[in-house]
Amino acid sequence: MRCPFCFHLKDKVIDSRMSKDGHSIRRRRHCVKCGRRFTTYEHLDEIPYMVIKKDGRRERFDKKKVLEGLLRACEKRPVTMATMQEMVAAAENLVIESQDRECRTKAIGERLMQMLLKVDKLAYLRFASVYRDFKDLDQFLHETRQIRNL
């Protein structure tokens, strides 16, 4: 660390502690050359995980949004909160495991629909109708017939 007073590169750390907010480390340093003291803060660089929307926009991955969608689809259905949390975790893992720290919402939606289909077919239909944006009754009936054949 370079001393802000004399710009010398050697210093000693006198004290080190977690900052009040808990997201950084505060260090008191003593310059070996001029003897003055100064404080530095270390922060973790957080690069957000991003999702690529259907229209090409990028936005931060938000677990709350995923959970809200699942809650709407599973409303008044026998799907436990623990199951929905597992689905949210699976969606988050999909984004985390991507090489570029970003994932298409299409992949996330498809993964959630796979999981919902195994858990509750009606919740799956609710989620799919919003996710796939059914334009008319024929699309809905086609999807219904497909899951009935499974």
Secondary structure, DSSP 8 states (H G I E B T S, - for coil): ---TTT--S-EEEEEEEE-TTSSEEEEEEEETTT--EEEEEEE------EEE-TTS-EEE--HHHHHHHHHHHTTTSS--HHHHHHHHHHHHHHHHTSTTSEEEHHHHHHHHHHHHHHH-HHHHHHHHHHHTT--SHHHHHHHHHHHHT-
